[in-house]
Amino acid sequence: MTTAVFKRILLKISGEALAATQGFGVDPFRIHEIAAELADVRSLGVEIAIVVGGGNFFRGVAEQAKEMDRVSADHMGMLATVINGMAMQAGLEKIGVFTRLQSAIKMEQIVPQATDGAA
């Protein structure tokens, strides 16, 4: 049996990685692929924290976003990050990996707000 070198890891997954060859959005096949790899790592006893990006959304609407004010564009990026996190959560939980999605943006109906020491 393989022994893990680390007890905990932090993984950053870009929005582009979730889009795969589509260029923007979320590719369900890619989500499944990443979730399966993470489940393998988790089965070694490794605790995994994931930071998911939202850049793929912004690139998908870059032409429209040119005329948008910066605050609105930033909010769209933050929402895209939550959407990507929800997609990754769904992929992981579908294969039996418990997850907890957190966000600094208040949207309690969708995801609990992250607080200091919430881990």
N, C-alpha and C positions, 0 to 999 in steps of 0.2 A: 504494500500500500504506500502511496506517495504521501510524504509529510510536508505540510505547508511551512514555508520559511517565515511567513508573517502571520500574525494573529488577526490583524485588521489591515484593510487597504482602503484607499480613496481612489476612485476611478472617475475621470472626467470623460463624458461621452458628448461629443459635439452634436449639434442638430444636424449637421451635414452627414455624420455617420449614420444617423437614424433614417435619413432620406435615401441612402445608398445611391443607386444610379439615377433615381428620379430627379435629383438636384434640389428638391424642396418637398415639404410634407413628411409623412412617416411611411416607410415601407414595412408592411407587416411581416414580410419574410425576414428582413434585416432585424426587426425587433425579436423575432423568434430565435434567430441565430445568436444574437447577443445574449438573450435570456438563457439559452441553453449553455453557453460558455460560462456565464456567471453562476448558474446552478452547479456546474462542475466544480468551480472554485469554492462555492459555498459548502459543497459536500466534503471538502477537505477540512472543514471547521473554521474557515476564514470568514470573518465578519466584513461585509462590504458596504461602504458608503459610496453613493453615486451622485455626482453633480452632472446634471443634464443641461445642455445648451439649447438655445432657441434660434440660433442663427439661420437655420434652414428656412424658417418662416419669412424672415425679413428679406432674404435673398429671393424668395418666391414672389414677393410683392415689391421689389426694390423700385421699379418704375413708378408705381403708384405712391410709394412712400417719399419720393423726392419732394413733393409739394406739402408734405405733412410737417407739423411742428415737432421739434425734438422730443418733447415730453410725451406726446401721443405715440410717436414711433418707439420710444423706450418702453412705454406701457405695453404696446403690441408685442415687443420682444419678450417682455416678462411673461405675458400670457402664453406666448408660444412655448416658452420654457416649461410652464406648468402643463401644457398640452403634451409636450414630449415626455415629461415625467409621468403623466398618466398613462401614456402609451407603453412606456417601459414597465411601469407597475403592472399593467394588465398582462403584458407578456410574461413577466416573472410569476405572477400569482396564478396564471393559467397552468403553469407547470409545477405548482406547489411550493414556490418560494415566497415566504411571508415578506411583505414590504411595508414601509411607512413612508408616504410621500409628504413632504413638508414644503411650505412656501412662506416667504416674508410678506406676501400680499394677502390681505384678509379676504378669504373666500371659504369660510367655514363649511358651507354646504358641499364643497368639492374636496378640499384638502385642509387639514388642521394647520393653523399658523405656527411656524417655527418660533420657539422662544429660547432664551438663554438656558443652557443646560437641559435641553429637551431630549437628548439622546437616550 
